[in-house]
Amino acid sequence: MTISSDTQLADAIRDAKGPLRVQGGGTRPIGTSGPGEVLSTSGLSGITLYDPGALTIVVKAGTPVDEVTATLAEQGQRLAFEPMDHRALLGTAGTPTIGGVVAGNISGPRRIAVGACRDFLLGVTFVDGTGTLIKNGGRVMKNVTGYDLVKLMCGSYGTLGVLTEVALKVLPIAASETTLTIKGLDTATAVKAMSAALGSPFDVTGVAHEGTDTLFRIEGFADSVAYRTAELTKRLAPFGAAEPVTDSAIRWAAICDVTTLASAPGDIWRISVKPTDAPGVLDRLGQPPHLLDWGGGLIWACVPPGTDVRTALGAGYATCLRGTGHGPAFPPEPAPLAAITQGLRDRFDPRGILNPGLMT
């Protein structure tokens, strides 16, 4: 069923006789999909408000991300949290939607500098599991409206409610961008170099280790970028010669979408750890094909089919995005947190019909 209005969505959920599988553009089929009628929000499309001067945009949940990006670019602005496009990595078709980005809290390499999707989310409109239309937050950066359901909905993957509209803060596109790379570092040394960059005063907006390259991105006004690039080059000298790349934007788009692992055979895992733990985790996994983002705090790894990387993880958070036979896609929660989560689901979806079993 494709939904085209808030009222239709509320009626569909209220009248549902069984489980519903909430779907936006269909580009991110994470987890085991159980029985249930597909409820598509792709018909909820369009930008309802855009105020460049206030740095805010209000968008219906089914609006393609490309449409939002193009509209913002006309005014020299962007979604600063750099949402990932999963299609290449997961081998899916469809069109990424802004509602799907918010539902998954999808955030790219720039998260280390500016924050995640949820940090830019100002307001949401959604329908809960009882068919009730709820609005929370606002359309400006300063608003106080009681319980912060905005943050709660971001990253809930449609298990608490179905988004119909989101309000987001946007930022200007940087006037200039430079990326430095050091070649040939092993994982442990690369993490040390990335930590040195992140601990510097030079405001790096991306630090990643891909293949034999360790990359460092600096953005801003041209003069400032030139100065900070020169100073960061000096700071990184103990780790090797840092040279500028000629295709900075292309390289970071590939890192954001993890395209280097797209054709690698095996299961794809997204692992969040302390950066200093990354080398040890990769050693225990046998050094599989991987990419490090967020200074080593985010590991993308391609492992043999059926491997449950959680047995090698120790501390951290691992989600399987591609593959089966390893248990649940999302990691089990500790008992106290699981109790809170269940309490929220009982309140927002008492019948348990919204994406049942997806995150448990």
C-alpha positions, 0 to 999 in steps of 0.5 A: 500500500502506498500512502499519499496523505497523513489521514490515509496513513492514520486510517491504514494503521488504525484499521490494520489487522496484522503486521505492517512493514514500513518502507520508504524508498526500499534502498535499505532492507536491513534485518529479517523481513517477516510477514506483513503488508508493505506500507510505503511512504513514497507517496508522501513527497514534496518540500513544504517549507524552505527558508534559506535565511533561517537555515531550515527546510521542512520535507515530507518523508517520502521525498527523494534525498536527491530532490532535497539536495538539489534544492539546497544546492541552488541556495548554496546549502546542504545536509551537513551530516552527509547521508549515505546512499546504501544502494551500491553496498546492498545491491538495492534499487529504489530511491533514498528518501529523507524519511528513511534517512531520519528513521535510520539516523543515517550520517556520513563522514562529516558526523565527527565535525558537525554531528549526526542526522538527529542533531539536525532534526528540528521537528517530526510529524508521525503516526504511531501504532494506534493510528494517532497523528503526532507532531513534536518539535518545530521548524526553528532551531529554538523550540521547547515542546515538552518530551523530545520525541524528535530524537526518539524517532530518529534511529527507531527504524519505523518501529515506534511510528511512521514519519510523514514530515521532518524539519531539518537544520541545514548549513552552507556548502563550504567554499573550499575543500582539500583532502590530504592522504598518507599512503602505506600506513598499517591500521594501528598507525593510521588510527594514531594519525587520524587521532592526531588530526582529530586532536589538532586545532585545524577542524578536520571534517573527515578522517578515514582509512581506505585500502592503503590510503589514510585521508584527512579532509579540511573545509571552509573559506579558501584562505583558512583551508590553505593555512590549516592544510599547511599546518596539518601537513606539519602535524602529520609529518611523523606518520609520513608525507601528507599529499593533497588529492585531486578528487577530494569530493569523489573520494569522500562520496565513495567513503560515505557510500562504502563503494569499495566494499560493494563488490566484495563477496561476504557479509557487510557489518557496520561496527562502532567502537572506540577508535583505539579498539579498531585495530584489535577488532580487525585482527580478531576478525582476520583482517577482512576487507574493511574501511575505517571512518570517523577516525577509526570509530566506525568499521565497515567490514566484509566477512565470510557469510554467516560470521557473527562479528560480535563474538570478536568484538568485545565492547562496541556495537555491530549491525549486519547490513548485508548477509544472514545466518549470524543471528539478529541484524541489530545487537541484543540490548542489555536487560535494563535497556531492553526493558526501556525499549519494550516500554516505549514500544508498548506505549507507541505501538501497543499492538506490535504491528510496526516493523515487528521484530526488526530491531529485536 
